[in-house]
Amino acid sequence: MTTFLRKTYFDGVRASLFAGSLTSRQVDGQNFILDAWEKYVPDHDVRWLANFLAQVYHETSQEMWPIEEHGKGSGQPYGVPDPITGQTYYGRGFVQLTWKDNYQRADVELHLAGDASCVAHADQQLDPAISARTGYRGMMEAWFRQPHCFAEYFSETADDPYNSRDIVNGDKDVVPGWSDGRPIGRLVEEYHGKFFAALTAAASKPSMPPDAVVLDLVVAADKPAVVSVRAGANVIVLVNG
């Protein structure tokens, strides 16, 4: 289980990614993302979180807050109001959730209903708490561009932030006019590295009590393990078998 020392984290990204200054909204948006990660998936690979933050940094033009798609889907098949709900499912959120099916999936996976339903109220994806969970879950489970997901690019055998752009968008080789010749995949790779450095520096894991005794036991599956310890002792038992 990993949590993050917020001052250490923000000192790191302020210097490396935000030219020495953060707005209150940029801080709040990142806190929503860190809060959601610590609450729901604190045992995940920190590279997944770093990549989510990097993609959000790019998708929101560094605002780090849920936004609406420019043009609100104009000219796109998803930019037409749904005949049943009256909602238009253009891009919203930290990583621009589009299409009714994805809004419906957010409702199902996050158990959202009534006034919180994203299908009934598409602007719910502008709620940073909901958007943080939706965006991360979507990138983890390949909602956006199947089969692309975190595990494809970050695992025991993979570490590929450049191509991870495919999780969200197929534009990794596009070179924006403002990027000094760097394609979007390279930009995301650079952002990822800086977020990962800040997260690593700020990572805090629960420490064992100073007098803890660690017992690493190897036991047969058909035989019970019996451990005797003194009253009040702090004992951590690792059982393998």
N, C-alpha and C positions, 0 to 999 in steps of 0.2 A: 504493500500500500504506500503510495507516494503522494505527498502534498507539497505545496510550494510556498516558500517564504516570499510574500508578495513584494516587499521592499527590494529584495535582491533581484527578483525577476524584473520589476519595472525599472530599476536602475540599469539593468542590462539592455533591455529593449529600447529604453529611452535614448541611450547613447548609440546603439547600433542600427536602429531602424526608424527612429522618429526625430532625427536631427537635434536631439537634446531636449525636446519638449513634447509633452503629452497633454491633450485636452482631457477634461473630465470625462467626456463621452468615450474617448479612446480607452481610458482606464476602466470605465464601467463595463464597456463591451468585453474587454479581455477578462475582467473579473467574472462575468457571467460564464464565459467559456471555461475558465479554470475551475470555477465552482462546480459546474456540471461534471467536468472530468473527475474531480476529486470525490464527488458524491456518488457517481454511477460506475465509473470504470478506473479507479485509482491503481489497479494492477496492470493496466495496459502498457504497451511499449510507449515510452515517452516520445519516440520519433513520430508516432501517429498523431499525438497532440501537437507537436511542432509543425507537422505538415498541415494539419487543419488550420492552425494559426497562420501559416504561410499562405495558404489558399485564400483565407479570409482577408488577409492583408492585400492580396492582389484583387480579389473580387469586389471589395468595398473601397478600392482606391485609398487604402490606408486609414479609412474612417474607423474600422473595427467595430462597426455597428450595423445591424440589419438594415438593408436598403431595398428600394424598389428598382426593378430593371428600368433602365433608361428607355423611354418610349412605351413602357408598359405593354410590351408584347405586340406593338403595332406591326402589322404585316406578317405576323407569325401565326401558325394554326392554333397555338395556345392563347393567342391574344384576343379571342372572341368570347364574350360572356357565355357561360354554360346555360343551356335552356332550362335546366332543372333548378339549379341553385341561384342563378343570376350572377355568380361570381366569375371573375376572370383569373385564370391561374398562370399569370405571367411570373417572371422571376421575382422572388422576395427572399429576404433573409441574409444570413452571413455568407452563404454560397449560392444564392439565387435558385431557390426551389421553383421548378416549373412543372406544368402538366397536372391535371386533376388527379391522376392515379397516384402521384407522389404526395399530394396534399392528403389524399385518402389514406395512404400508407402511414403518414405521420400521425394521423388520428388513431389508427389501429395500434401502431407500435408504441406510441407514447400514451395511449389510453386517454385521448382527448375527446370530449363530447360536449354537447350543449353549446354554451357560449364560448367554450375553449376550442371547439371544433375548427380545424383549418379548412375543411371542405365547405362548411357553412359560413365561415368567416375567414376568408383567405388572408386578411391582414394580420391574423394571429401569427403568421410567420415573420412579422416585424417585431414580435415580442422577443427580446434577446434571450430569455430563459428557454423558450420553446425553440427558437431558431438554433441556439447552441446545441441542444440535444438532437434536433433534426439533422443539422449539417454533419455532425460527427457520426451519427448513426448511419446516415446515408452514405458517407464515404467509407465507413467500415463494412457495410453490407452491399455495396455496389448498386445503390438505388439509381444513380445518375447516368452512368455509362458502363453497363455490364460488359465484361465481368470485372471491370477495374475497381479495386478496393485497396485499403491500406496494406493488407497482408501480402498482396502481390508485389509491393515495392519495398516493404520494410518487414524483415523477418530475420531468422538466424542466418539465412543465406543471401538475403537481398538488402541493399541500401541504395535506393535509386530515386532521389527526390526530383531529378530532372523529368523522368518519364512519369512520375506520380501525378503530373498535371493531367494525365489522361483520366484520372478518377473523376474530375470535375468538367473538363473541357478538352476537346481534341486540338487545341491551338498551340501546343507546346513548341512548335517550330516557327510560329508566326513571330516576326520581328516588328514590334511597335516603333513608330517614328521617334518616340522619346527615350528609347532604351539604350542608346549608344551601341546599336548593332547586336544587342543580346536578345535571343528569342525568349518567349515567355517561359518556356521550360527552364532556361538558365536563370531567369529572374526568380522563379519559385524556388529553385535549388538554393540560391543565395539567401532568400528570405528564410527558408527552412533551416539552413545552417545557423543563422543568427538567433532564431527562436529556440532552436535546440540548445545552443550554448547558454542562453539565458535560463531556460528551464533546468538544465543540468546543474548550473551554478546554484539555483534556488531550491533544488529538490531536497526534501526532508523526509526521511523514513523513520517510523517509530523505533526507538532504541530499546534494547533489552535492559532490564534492571541490572545494576552493577553486580549483584550477587547471584545472577541467574545461572542455573545449571542446565546445560544442553545435553540431552541424552539422545543419541542417534542409534536406534534399535533396528536390527534386522531380524525379523521373525518369520516363522513358517505360517502359511495361511491357515493351517488347521490346528495351530497351537496358540493359546492365549499368552499375551505378554503381561507379566506382573511386575510393576515398578513400585518400590518402597522408598519414600522420601520422608525427611523430617517435617514436622508440622510448620507451616508458615514459609516454607522454601519456595522460591520462584523457580519453577521448572518448565522447560520447553522440551517436549518430546517429539522427535522425528521418527516416525515408524516407516520402515521400508520392508516390503516383502510381497 
